[in-house]
Amino acid sequence: MLRFSLFFTLLFSSQFAHATEKSLRLTGSNTIGSKLIPVLLQNYVRPEWTVGKQPNEKILTIGKGRLPKKMEVKAHGSNTAFTALQQGTADIGMSSRPITIQEQQGLQTQTDLNIKDMEYILALDGLVIIVHPDNPVKSLTIAQIAQIFSGKIQNWSVVGGEYVPINLYARDDQSGTFNTFQHFILNPLNLALYNDAKRFESNNELVKQVASDPYGIGFTGYAYIHDTRALGIEDCHFQYFPNRFSIKTEEYPFTRRLYLYTNIPKVSSYTHDFIDYVLSDEGQRTVRYTGFVDLAIEANQNRDSIERYVSHFAHQQYKNSLKDFTNLTQDASRLSVTFRFEHQTTTLDNRAHQDIKRLVTYLKHPRTQTKTIMLFGFTDGKGSYQLNRQLSQQRAEKVAFLLEQQGFSVLTMKGYGETIPVACDNTRLAKQVNHRVEVWVK
């Protein structure tokens, strides 16, 4: 198999010749590096034509400061990011999965800095299960997906399709997308990928194959659906289809974060400048333009998601809480920002620290015109109902405190504990999704 390598090289005029470091090197995820990073690098350079002083005169301005003379992207898979960082052959590692403890220890041999000092969330993505557009199957359970990709189900008729064999397409072992697929789907059922699956280093090549095969099935990132169709996911009487809002709230079951990592002792002078750019409003607009899910906050007035709560009215102990929540959110909009915390604590996780800043910026914008801010905390169903209510209340109060420090008055903050789940409570991953603080505004 040909290995995919993208080299993106830019040469600049002599005004940048005094730079001590001459390159910015990014290595890792194919999901990030084959499509998103090249566009971000082009926009980071900011080439811009302006009109000169006289007719027929133009000025090309490249960048607004000191830039590297060469930018290089190697997109061979997330696993390669951390080896390159440790060896000093990359300035930034791109990964579509979180760093492991072993990889983190390998990068911290010369520093005691926390993971938050080396980890940056670039964008959000959803692992999607894709088929040919003409395939009659619309959705599958997680168990069915696992059985298909492990070879236990080999004919489409078993899951409601035609009586034809299933053709499997999967990413290779270096891929963070494959790691994510194992994590979400195969590992919980102690299954392994079927040996007959065709493997790909590139998302684009895998998607092309599925788009041309009426009996094929594969998995890729949300930004790579292209000419295929993403299946819905059935889980515990819930049905989820990937869309921007469900991925932003991280309630689509296979949502994942896309990361950039640095090795603190070996950071070049350009590294943080580029990372600051990709996390800026301008950089996040580029993220969205390329088809990925950006981190910008948006409001959703669609109350379809409330329907999933109705089934829980059958539980008498939840009835009053559900009625209270429904009344409070009437005529309100839910924001895409959803705060999550370290396990069983009120400590915000890595994404939430950045989202507090984004929320403050959103609320200060003149077009927002927010009069009422409401914060609602939730947990999973494990443990005491009263303790869960208490923890969810404390988390809502923590977010309220941080907003009040910025001058915003939160009129409502309530903890509902396990009352309103957005995912099954049958796996550790689902429990994580249910631990959250939602932000609603009027």
C-alpha positions in Angstrom: 0.0 0.0 0.0 1.3 3.4 -0.9 1.8 5.5 2.2 0.3 8.9 2.1 2.6 11.9 2.8 1.7 15.5 2.3 4.5 18.0 2.2 3.3 21.6 2.3 6.2 24.0 1.5 6.1 27.7 1.4 9.1 30.0 0.6 9.1 33.6 1.6 11.1 36.7 0.9 14.3 37.7 2.6 12.4 39.6 5.3 12.0 36.2 7.1 15.6 35.0 6.6 16.5 36.0 10.2 14.3 33.3 11.7 16.3 30.9 13.8 13.9 28.0 13.2 13.2 27.5 9.5 10.2 25.1 9.6 7.0 24.1 11.2 6.5 20.4 11.1 3.2 18.6 11.8 2.9 14.8 12.0 0.1 12.4 12.8 -3.6 11.9 12.1 -4.7 11.5 8.5 -8.2 12.7 9.4 -6.7 16.1 10.5 -3.6 16.3 8.2 -5.0 15.3 4.8 -7.7 17.9 4.7 -8.0 20.4 7.5 -4.4 21.3 8.4 -3.3 22.3 4.8 -6.2 24.8 4.6 -5.4 26.2 8.0 -1.8 26.6 7.0 -2.7 28.4 3.9 -5.0 30.8 5.8 -2.4 31.2 8.5 0.0 32.6 6.0 -2.7 35.2 5.1 -1.5 36.1 1.5 -3.5 39.3 0.6 -3.4 41.5 -2.5 -3.9 45.2 -2.0 -4.1 48.1 -4.5 -1.0 50.1 -4.9 -0.7 53.9 -5.0 -0.9 54.2 -8.8 -3.0 52.4 -11.4 -1.8 48.9 -12.3 0.1 48.5 -9.1 -0.6 45.7 -6.6 1.1 44.7 -3.4 1.1 41.1 -2.1 1.4 40.9 1.7 2.3 37.5 3.1 1.6 37.1 6.8 1.5 39.6 9.6 4.7 38.6 11.4 7.6 36.2 11.3 6.8 33.0 9.5 8.6 29.7 8.9 10.2 29.3 5.5 8.8 25.7 5.3 5.7 24.0 6.6 5.6 20.2 6.4 2.7 17.9 7.1 3.0 14.1 7.4 -0.4 12.5 7.8 0.3 8.8 8.4 -2.0 8.3 11.4 -2.4 9.4 15.0 0.0 6.8 16.3 2.9 8.4 14.4 2.3 11.8 16.1 3.7 10.8 19.5 6.7 9.0 18.2 7.6 12.0 16.1 7.2 14.4 19.0 9.4 12.2 21.2 12.1 11.9 18.5 12.0 15.6 17.8 11.0 15.2 14.2 7.7 17.1 14.7 6.8 20.4 16.3 3.1 19.5 16.5 1.4 16.1 16.7 -2.0 15.7 15.2 -4.3 13.1 16.8 -7.9 12.0 16.4 -7.7 10.3 19.8 -6.5 11.4 23.2 -2.9 10.7 24.2 -2.3 7.5 26.2 -0.6 7.5 29.6 2.4 5.8 28.2 2.7 8.3 25.3 2.3 11.2 27.8 5.1 9.8 30.0 7.3 9.5 26.9 6.9 13.2 26.3 7.3 14.2 29.9 10.8 12.8 30.5 12.2 16.3 30.6 9.3 18.2 32.2 6.7 17.8 35.0 4.1 20.0 33.1 0.5 18.9 33.2 -1.2 17.4 30.1 -3.2 20.6 29.7 0.1 22.4 28.9 0.7 20.2 25.8 -2.8 19.4 24.6 -5.1 21.6 22.5 -8.5 20.7 21.1 -8.6 21.8 17.5 -12.1 20.7 16.5 -14.8 18.1 17.0 -15.6 15.1 14.9 -18.0 12.2 14.8 -17.0 8.7 13.8 -19.7 7.8 11.2 -20.6 4.5 9.8 -21.0 4.9 6.0 -22.7 3.0 3.2 -23.6 3.4 -0.4 -26.5 6.0 -0.9 -28.7 3.2 -2.4 -28.3 0.9 0.6 -31.8 0.4 2.1 -30.5 0.1 5.6 -31.0 3.4 7.5 -29.7 2.6 11.0 -27.9 -0.1 13.0 -27.4 -0.8 16.7 -23.9 -0.7 18.1 -24.0 -4.5 18.6 -24.9 -5.0 14.9 -22.1 -2.7 13.8 -19.6 -4.7 16.0 -20.9 -8.0 14.6 -20.6 -6.8 11.0 -17.1 -5.6 11.3 -16.0 -8.6 13.3 -17.4 -10.9 10.6 -20.2 -12.5 12.7 -22.8 -10.9 10.4 -21.7 -11.3 6.8 -25.0 -10.7 4.8 -27.0 -7.5 4.6 -30.3 -9.5 4.9 -29.6 -10.1 8.6 -29.9 -6.4 9.3 -32.8 -5.6 6.9 -30.9 -5.2 3.6 -30.7 -7.3 0.5 -29.6 -10.9 0.4 -26.0 -10.0 -0.6 -22.6 -10.3 1.2 -21.3 -7.4 3.1 -18.0 -5.8 2.0 -15.9 -4.3 4.8 -13.7 -1.2 4.6 -11.6 -0.1 7.5 -8.7 2.2 8.4 -5.3 0.8 9.1 -3.7 0.1 12.5 -1.8 3.5 12.6 -5.1 5.3 12.4 -6.6 7.2 15.3 -9.9 6.7 13.6 -9.4 2.9 13.8 -8.4 3.3 17.5 -11.7 5.3 18.1 -13.7 2.6 16.3 -12.2 -0.1 18.5 -12.8 2.0 21.6 -16.4 2.7 20.9 -17.6 -0.4 19.1 -15.3 -3.5 19.1 -13.7 -3.4 22.5 -16.9 -3.2 24.6 -18.0 -6.5 23.1 -14.5 -8.1 23.1 -14.5 -8.4 19.3 -11.7 -7.8 16.8 -11.8 -6.6 13.2 -12.5 -9.3 10.6 -9.3 -10.3 8.7 -11.0 -9.9 5.3 -11.7 -6.2 5.8 -9.9 -4.0 3.3 -7.6 -1.6 5.1 -6.8 2.1 4.2 -4.3 4.7 5.4 -6.4 7.4 3.9 -10.0 8.5 4.7 -10.5 9.7 1.2 -9.5 6.4 -0.4 -11.8 4.4 2.0 -14.7 6.7 1.3 -14.2 6.4 -2.5 -14.4 2.6 -2.2 -17.6 2.7 -0.2 -19.2 5.3 -2.5 -18.6 2.9 -5.5 -19.7 -0.3 -3.7 -23.5 -0.8 -3.2 -22.8 -3.6 -0.7 -19.9 -1.9 1.2 -19.7 -0.5 4.7 -17.0 1.5 6.3 -16.2 4.1 9.0 -14.7 7.6 8.7 -14.9 11.1 10.2 -17.9 13.3 9.8 -16.1 15.7 7.4 -15.4 12.8 5.0 -18.9 11.5 4.3 -18.8 13.0 0.8 -20.8 10.8 -1.7 -21.7 8.1 0.9 -24.5 8.1 3.4 -24.1 8.0 7.2 -26.2 5.5 9.1 -28.2 6.3 12.2 -27.1 4.7 15.5 -29.6 2.9 17.7 -28.8 2.6 21.3 -31.1 1.9 24.3 -34.3 3.1 22.5 -32.5 6.3 21.4 -31.7 6.9 17.8 -28.9 9.3 16.8 -28.0 10.7 13.4 -24.7 12.7 13.1 -25.2 16.4 12.8 -23.2 19.5 13.8 -25.2 20.3 16.9 -25.2 16.7 18.3 -21.5 16.5 17.7 -20.9 19.9 19.3 -22.8 18.9 22.5 -20.9 15.5 22.3 -24.2 13.7 22.5 -23.8 11.8 19.2 -22.5 8.4 20.6 -19.3 8.4 18.5 -18.3 12.0 19.0 -14.5 12.5 19.4 -12.2 15.5 19.9 -9.4 16.3 17.4 -6.2 17.2 19.1 -2.9 19.0 18.6 -0.1 18.1 20.9 3.3 19.7 21.6 6.5 18.5 23.3 7.1 21.3 25.7 11.0 21.2 25.8 11.1 21.1 22.0 8.5 23.8 21.0 9.6 26.0 18.1 8.9 29.8 18.2 6.2 29.3 15.5 4.3 26.5 17.2 2.2 28.4 19.7 1.5 31.2 17.2 0.0 28.7 14.8 -2.0 27.0 17.6 -3.3 30.4 18.7 -4.4 31.0 15.2 -6.3 27.7 14.7 -8.1 28.3 18.1 -9.1 31.9 17.1 -12.4 32.8 15.6 -10.8 33.1 12.2 -9.2 29.7 12.6 -12.4 28.1 13.7 -14.2 29.5 10.7 -11.7 27.7 8.6 -12.4 24.5 10.5 -16.1 24.8 9.7 -15.4 25.7 6.0 -13.5 22.5 5.5 -16.4 20.4 6.8 -15.3 19.7 10.3 -17.2 20.7 13.4 -15.8 23.9 14.9 -15.9 24.9 18.5 -17.9 28.1 18.0 -21.0 28.3 20.1 -24.4 28.2 18.4 -28.0 28.2 19.6 -30.6 25.6 18.8 -34.3 26.3 19.2 -35.3 22.8 17.9 -36.9 21.0 20.8 -36.8 17.5 19.1 -34.2 16.5 21.7 -36.7 17.0 24.4 -38.7 14.1 23.0 -36.1 11.6 24.2 -36.9 12.7 27.8 -40.6 11.8 27.5 -40.0 8.1 28.0 -38.7 8.8 31.5 -42.0 10.3 32.6 -42.9 6.7 33.5 -40.6 6.9 36.5 -42.6 8.6 39.2 -39.6 9.9 41.1 -38.6 11.9 38.0 -42.0 13.3 37.1 -41.7 16.6 39.0 -38.2 17.3 37.9 -39.0 16.6 34.2 -42.0 18.9 34.4 -39.9 21.6 36.0 -37.2 21.3 33.4 -39.7 21.4 30.5 -41.4 24.5 31.9 -38.1 26.4 32.5 -36.8 25.7 29.0 -40.1 26.6 27.2 -39.3 29.3 24.6 -35.6 29.0 25.4 -32.7 27.9 23.2 -30.0 25.5 24.2 -26.5 26.5 23.4 -24.1 24.0 21.8 -21.5 24.5 24.6 -21.9 21.7 27.1 -19.6 21.5 30.1 -18.0 18.3 31.3 -15.9 17.5 34.3 -13.2 15.3 35.6 -14.7 12.1 37.0 -16.8 12.6 40.1 -15.5 16.1 40.7 -16.5 19.7 40.0 -13.2 20.3 38.1 -13.7 21.3 34.4 -12.1 19.1 31.8 -9.7 20.4 29.2 -12.3 21.5 26.6 -14.4 23.2 29.2 -11.7 25.6 30.2 -11.6 27.0 26.7 -15.4 26.9 26.4 -15.8 29.2 29.4 -13.9 31.9 27.4 -15.9 31.2 24.3 -19.2 31.4 26.2 -18.2 34.8 27.7 -17.4 36.1 24.2 -20.7 34.8 22.9 -22.7 36.3 25.6 -21.0 39.7 25.2 -21.7 39.9 21.5 -24.3 42.6 20.6 -26.3 40.2 18.4 -26.8 37.6 21.2 -29.1 39.8 23.2 -29.3 37.2 26.0 -31.6 38.3 28.9 -31.8 35.0 30.8 -29.0 32.5 31.4 -29.9 29.1 32.8 -27.6 26.3 33.8 -28.7 22.7 34.3 -26.5 19.9 35.7 -26.9 16.2 35.1 -25.2 12.9 36.0 -25.5 9.2 35.2 -27.7 6.9 37.2 -25.0 5.2 39.2 -25.2 5.6 43.0 -27.6 7.5 45.2 -30.2 9.7 43.6 -29.7 12.4 46.2 -25.9 12.4 45.9 -26.3 12.7 42.1 -28.6 15.6 42.5 -26.1 17.2 44.8 -23.1 16.7 42.4 -25.1 18.0 39.4 -26.1 21.1 41.4 -22.5 21.8 42.5 -21.4 21.6 38.9 -24.0 24.0 37.7 -23.0 26.4 40.5 -19.3 26.0 39.5 -20.1 27.2 35.9 -22.3 30.0 37.3 -19.5 31.2 39.6 -17.1 31.4 36.6 -19.7 33.4 34.6 -20.5 35.7 37.5 -16.7 36.5 37.7 -17.1 37.8 34.2 -20.1 40.0 35.1 -22.9 37.7 34.0 -25.8 37.0 36.3 -27.2 33.4 36.1 -30.8 33.5 37.0 -31.4 29.8 37.1 -29.0 27.0 38.1 -30.4 23.6 39.0 -29.1 20.1 39.3 -31.3 17.3 38.1 -29.0 14.4 38.7 -29.8 11.3 36.6 -33.3 12.6 35.7 -32.7 13.4 32.0 -30.2 11.1 30.3 -29.1 11.8 26.7 -27.4 8.4 26.4 -27.8 4.9 27.7 -26.3 4.3 31.2 -25.0 0.8 30.2 -21.4 1.7 29.4 -18.6 3.9 30.8 -18.7 6.0 27.7 -22.4 6.6 27.9 -22.1 7.5 31.6 -19.6 10.2 30.6 -22.0 11.7 28.2 -24.7 12.0 30.8 -22.4 13.9 33.2 -22.8 17.5 31.9 -24.0 21.0 32.5 -26.2 22.4 29.7 -26.5 26.1 29.0 -29.9 27.5 27.9 -30.8 31.1 27.1 -33.8 33.3 26.5 
